[in-house]
Amino acid sequence: MATQYSVVFEAFLNKISDDDLLSIDETNRNLILLGLMRSACAEFKNLCVEDLSKRDDTTSEFEEDLSDESIEILAKLMVVEWLGQKVRKNDWFEIALGTKFSPAEQLKQTRETYNEAKKDAKKSMIDYSFIHKK
């Protein structure tokens, strides 16, 4: 049985609040989500019991039935990538403008959230690897 990308996308979207992302038309939003998911798959591929490379972007599905645990880890890794993009964007604007693009406290909070999301995703992968001993 296959797992639709939309299942992973939904798990990711339930973890974030981003009105800008949600306001984008579905086709473009799915392209963004696909990019985030590809990064997540690359990060998780060596630990995951399911073969994450067996997927079809045309039908938007994984060939294998992903476990809830794998879907959750992919969603967490997508959050890490999404937050990383926000941090890099803020850093780029600071450099380009020679000033803070956003209040310093907001940038600090985004970085802290990114670091916490990264730790959480790594912990989930470590726990997963002990359970599945791959």
Sequence and secondary structure as in RCSB ss.txt:
>XXXX:A:sequence
MATQYSVVFEAFLNKISDDDLLSIDETNRNLILLGLMRSACAEFKNLCVEDLSKRDDTTSEFEEDLSDESIEILA
KLMVVEWLGQKVRKNDWFEIALGTKFSPAEQLKQTRETYNEAKKDAKKSMIDYSFIHKK
>XXXX:A:secstr
  EEHHHHHHHHHTT   HHHHHS HHHHHHHHHHHHHHHHHHHTTT SS TT EETTTTEESS   HHHHHHHH
HHHHHHHHHHHHHHHHHHHHHHTS SS HHHHHHHHHHHHHHHHHHHHHHHHHHHHH  
